[in-house]
């Protein structure tokens, strides 16, 4: 089995966590509550949502410091593959 590059693995986990936050908001039907659970601000949530709407999962990927997609998250993963009912 080939070894996964550490950056690739970290990138995939971060994208999954961000997708999970969007999915949690959809599941709860309450953005404020999802943000509380995830430990992020609503402003940050809307940044995530905008990035996802513009570029899909790739929009949630980390970039260089200060880059457009550099968005910190609380590290949740709720196992959803398509957030906010988009799939």
N, C-alpha and C positions, 0 to 999 in steps of 0.2 A: 504494500500500500504506500503510495507516494506521500511524503511529508508535506503538510500544508505550510506555506509561508506564514510566519507569525503575523505580518501586517495583514495578509489576506484573511486570516482567521479573526483577528481583532476587528477588521472592517466589517466582516459578515456579522459578527456578534453585535456590533454597534448598530448596524442597519436593522437587524432583527429587534433590538431593544426599541428603536425608534418606531418601527412598524407596530410593535406591541403597544406603545403608548397611544398611537392613533387608533388602533383597534379597541383598546380599552375605553377610550372616549366614545367610540361608536357603540360599544356594548352597554356602557352605563347610560348612554344618551345624556351625558352631563360632562362637559369639558372641564368645568371647574373642579369637580370631584376627581376626574382622571388626573388632572395636574397635581392635586394634593397627594394622591396615591403615588404618583411618579416622582414627586419632589421637584417639579419644574414650574416655572411661571406660565401663565396663560399666554403671554407674549411669545415665549419660547415655543409653546405648543403651536401657535399660529405660524411661526417660522417653519416648524417641521411640516405642518400641513401644506403650506405654500410650496415648500421644496418638493414634497411628494407630488403635489398636483402639477408642478412644472416639469418634473423629470422622473417621476416614478420612484422606485426603490433606489435607483442610482443617485437621486437628488438627496437622499438621506445619508449618503456616504461621507465620511470625514475627508477633509482636504487639508492643505497646509494651514498653519496657524493664521487666523485672520481671513481665511477663505470663505466664500459664500456659504458653503455647506458645513462649516465648522459649527456644530450644534451639540452642546453637552446634554446628556440625559441621565436620568436616575438609574438606568441599567435594568429596566423591566423587560421581560419577554413573556408575552402571553400566548405565544404560539400562533398568532394570526398571520396569514400570508397576504391578505388584502385588507387594509384598514378602511374604515369609514364606508363600508358597503360598496367599494369600488370594484369588487371582483366578481 
